[in-house]
Amino acid sequence: MKVAVLDIKGKETGRKADLSDAVFAIEPNNHAVYLDVKQYLAHQRQGTHKSKERGEIAGSTRKIKKQKGTGTARAGSIKSPVFRGGGRIFGPRPKDYGQKLNKNLKRLARKSALSIKTKEKAILVIEDFDFDTPKTKDFVGVLKSLGLENKKSLFVLGDSNNGVYLSSRNLKHSEVITNSELNTYKILNANNIVLLEGALEGLEQNLTK
């Protein structure tokens, strides 16, 4: 599949990028996409939640009143969950929310997500670029030229580039990553995917191993 390569001013360079049908034009597997996104979101949870149970509460163990003759229910400890300040019944405990998925399924999910974006015509290919000094203003100019200033955009680089990354870091709706950091959630969460020419070869190699 041929796609026109644009420059950072949004104009066609006259060159065409060849996007592999095995990555950008497969029949999407929705269940694989669901599992991969679910795993990503689960891994964002710290799992450090904890509340104290009655055995962990600081307090006296003295029986607070006699067993019989009070006219109320018997009670043995001030740390009982039925009293204010007592332990919590079945409270949260630290937990690892991590999930395991095999590599082939994760590759299938990413290819499915890219194919969905291709059908939506939400993938742009631009020539490699850099900034002499990191400036948010320069990156905003690139977004405006590409018509992405009011949209969520994901820029995919071939190699790490501090000039481009630092220029985009303060922008809420734009993110810059390398092709090895690409995942299904980030693909689907963006309105537009901007692929730099230098990222294409590595991206296709990662997804067709």
C-alpha positions as CSV (number, residue, x, y, z in Angstrom):
1,M,0.0,0.0,0.0
2,K,1.5,3.3,-1.1
3,V,1.1,6.5,1.0
4,A,2.3,10.0,0.1
5,V,5.2,11.2,2.3
6,L,4.7,14.7,3.6
7,D,7.2,17.3,4.9
8,I,6.8,19.1,8.2
9,K,4.8,21.9,6.5
10,G,2.2,19.4,5.4
11,K,3.1,19.4,1.7
12,E,3.8,16.3,-0.4
13,T,7.4,15.6,-1.1
14,G,6.7,13.6,-4.2
15,R,7.9,10.4,-2.6
16,K,5.7,7.4,-1.7
17,A,6.1,5.2,1.4
18,D,5.3,1.5,1.0
19,L,3.3,0.3,4.0
20,S,3.2,-3.5,4.4
21,D,-0.2,-5.1,4.0
22,A,0.8,-7.6,6.6
23,V,0.9,-4.8,9.2
24,F,-1.4,-2.1,8.0
25,A,-4.1,-4.0,6.1
26,I,-5.0,-7.1,8.0
27,E,-8.5,-8.1,9.1
28,P,-8.6,-6.7,12.7
29,N,-8.9,-9.2,15.5
30,N,-11.1,-7.3,18.0
31,H,-10.6,-9.8,20.8
32,A,-6.8,-9.6,20.6
33,V,-7.2,-5.8,20.8
34,Y,-9.4,-6.1,23.8
35,L,-7.0,-8.4,25.7
36,D,-4.0,-6.2,24.9
37,V,-5.7,-3.0,26.0
38,K,-7.0,-4.7,29.1
39,Q,-3.5,-5.8,30.0
40,Y,-2.0,-2.3,29.5
41,L,-4.6,-0.7,31.7
42,A,-4.2,-3.4,34.4
43,H,-0.5,-2.7,34.5
44,Q,-1.1,0.9,35.2
45,R,-2.6,-0.1,38.6
46,Q,-0.1,0.1,41.5
47,G,-2.1,-2.4,43.6
48,T,-0.8,-0.8,46.9
49,H,-4.2,-0.3,48.4
50,K,-4.5,-1.5,52.0
51,S,-6.8,-1.1,55.0
52,K,-6.2,-2.3,58.5
53,E,-8.1,-5.3,59.8
54,R,-9.0,-5.8,63.5
55,G,-5.7,-7.5,64.2
56,E,-3.7,-4.5,63.0
57,I,-5.6,-1.8,64.8
58,A,-3.7,-0.2,67.8
59,G,-6.0,-0.5,70.9
60,S,-6.7,-2.3,74.1
61,T,-7.6,-6.0,74.2
62,R,-9.5,-5.6,77.4
63,K,-13.1,-6.8,77.3
64,I,-15.1,-3.5,77.2
65,K,-18.1,-4.7,79.2
66,K,-19.5,-7.6,81.0
67,Q,-20.9,-10.5,78.9
68,K,-24.4,-10.5,80.3
69,G,-27.0,-8.2,81.8
70,T,-26.3,-5.1,79.7
71,G,-29.3,-5.4,77.5
72,T,-27.2,-5.1,74.4
73,A,-25.1,-7.4,72.2
74,R,-22.0,-8.9,73.8
75,A,-18.7,-7.2,72.9
76,G,-15.2,-8.3,73.5
77,S,-12.8,-5.8,71.9
78,I,-12.8,-2.1,71.1
79,K,-11.1,-3.0,67.8
80,S,-14.2,-4.9,66.5
81,P,-15.3,-3.7,63.1
82,V,-18.8,-2.8,64.5
83,F,-17.3,0.0,66.5
84,R,-16.1,3.4,65.1
85,G,-12.3,3.2,64.8
86,G,-12.3,-0.6,64.6
87,G,-10.8,-2.7,61.8
88,R,-12.3,-3.0,58.4
89,I,-14.0,-6.2,57.4
90,F,-12.7,-7.8,54.1
91,G,-10.8,-4.6,53.3
92,P,-8.4,-4.2,50.2
93,R,-5.0,-5.9,50.4
94,P,-1.9,-5.3,48.2
95,K,-2.4,-7.1,44.9
96,D,-0.6,-7.5,41.6
97,Y,-3.0,-6.8,38.7
98,G,-0.5,-7.9,36.1
99,Q,-1.7,-10.2,33.3
100,K,0.3,-12.3,30.9
101,L,-0.2,-12.4,27.1
102,N,2.0,-14.2,24.6
103,K,4.0,-12.2,22.1
104,N,2.2,-13.3,19.0
105,L,-1.2,-12.2,20.4
106,K,0.3,-8.8,21.3
107,R,1.7,-8.4,17.8
108,L,-1.6,-9.3,16.3
109,A,-3.3,-6.7,18.5
110,R,-0.9,-4.0,17.4
111,K,-1.3,-4.9,13.7
112,S,-5.1,-4.9,14.2
113,A,-5.0,-1.5,15.8
114,L,-2.8,-0.1,13.0
115,S,-5.1,-1.6,10.4
116,I,-8.1,0.1,12.0
117,K,-6.4,3.4,11.9
118,T,-5.5,2.8,8.3
119,K,-9.1,2.2,7.4
120,E,-10.0,5.4,9.2
121,K,-7.4,7.3,7.1
122,A,-5.8,8.4,10.4
123,I,-2.2,7.5,9.5
124,L,0.2,10.1,8.1
125,V,3.8,9.5,7.0
126,I,6.2,12.4,7.1
127,E,9.9,12.8,6.4
128,D,12.4,12.6,9.3
129,F,13.0,16.0,11.0
130,D,14.8,17.5,14.0
131,F,15.0,20.8,15.8
132,D,18.3,22.6,16.5
133,T,17.1,23.5,20.0
134,P,14.0,22.1,21.8
135,K,11.1,24.5,21.4
136,T,7.5,23.8,22.0
137,K,6.6,26.6,19.6
138,D,8.3,24.8,16.7
139,F,6.5,21.5,17.4
140,V,3.2,23.4,17.6
141,G,4.0,24.8,14.1
142,V,4.4,21.2,12.8
143,L,1.0,20.2,14.3
144,K,-0.7,23.2,12.7
145,S,0.9,22.4,9.3
146,L,-0.5,18.9,9.5
147,G,-3.9,20.0,10.8
148,L,-3.5,18.2,14.1
149,E,-3.3,21.1,16.6
150,N,-6.7,20.3,18.1
151,K,-6.5,16.5,17.9
152,K,-4.8,13.7,19.9
153,S,-1.7,12.8,17.9
154,L,1.0,10.1,18.3
155,F,4.4,10.6,16.6
156,V,6.4,7.5,16.1
157,L,10.2,7.9,15.6
158,G,12.7,5.4,14.4
159,D,15.3,6.3,17.1
160,S,15.1,8.5,20.2
161,N,15.3,12.2,19.4
162,N,15.6,14.6,22.3
163,G,15.0,17.7,20.2
164,V,11.6,16.4,19.1
165,Y,10.7,14.7,22.3
166,L,11.5,17.7,24.6
167,S,9.6,20.1,22.2
168,S,6.5,18.0,22.5
169,R,6.6,17.2,26.2
170,N,4.5,20.1,27.4
171,L,1.7,19.5,25.0
172,K,-1.3,17.7,26.5
173,H,-2.7,16.1,23.3
174,S,0.6,15.0,21.6
175,E,3.0,12.3,22.4
176,V,6.3,11.3,20.9
177,I,7.6,7.7,21.1
178,T,9.9,5.3,19.3
179,N,8.7,2.4,17.3
180,S,9.7,0.0,20.0
181,E,7.4,1.8,22.5
182,L,4.3,1.5,20.4
183,N,1.4,-0.4,21.9
184,T,-2.2,-1.0,21.1
185,Y,-3.6,1.3,23.7
186,K,-1.6,4.3,22.5
187,I,-2.6,3.6,18.9
188,L,-6.3,3.5,19.6
189,N,-6.2,6.4,22.1
190,A,-4.8,8.8,19.4
191,N,-6.9,10.4,16.7
192,N,-4.0,10.4,14.3
193,I,-0.8,8.4,14.0
194,V,2.2,10.2,12.5
195,L,4.9,7.9,11.3
196,L,8.3,9.2,10.5
197,E,10.0,7.6,7.5
198,G,12.8,6.3,9.7
199,A,10.4,4.4,11.9
200,L,8.7,2.3,9.2
201,E,11.4,-0.3,8.6
202,G,11.9,-1.0,12.4
203,L,8.1,-1.0,13.0
204,E,7.4,-3.5,10.3
205,Q,10.3,-5.7,11.5
206,N,9.0,-5.7,15.1
207,L,5.5,-6.8,14.0
208,T,6.4,-9.4,11.4
209,K,9.0,-11.5,13.4
